[in-house]
């Protein structure tokens, strides 16, 4: 079980967005609750390209980070992204790379 509260702040007509979240999750194995947190940004680099960065973690252990680029192939319909991430102070064995394709459908309700 988990719960979190996301809050985002926008500047410059959404060309820079700061995302925050604070939450909790239940660790069944340890039979205890852990606090979770996250802080991320989206910064517009060009008409269709964004820089994304975030760090996130729990109340114990080293947090993680990731940074990447998102690009609209078809505005408001098809987006591709690529990110790299690691644990703060981690080594290459914990590093990851991801490439994603996001497909959005038209809004049914406005």
Secondary structure, 3 states (H helix, E strand, C coil): CEEEEEEEEEECCCCEEEEEEEEEEEECCCCEEEEEEEEEEEEECCCCEEEEEEEEEECCCCCEEEEEEEEEEECCCEEEEEEEEEECCCCHHHCEEEEEEEECCCCCCC
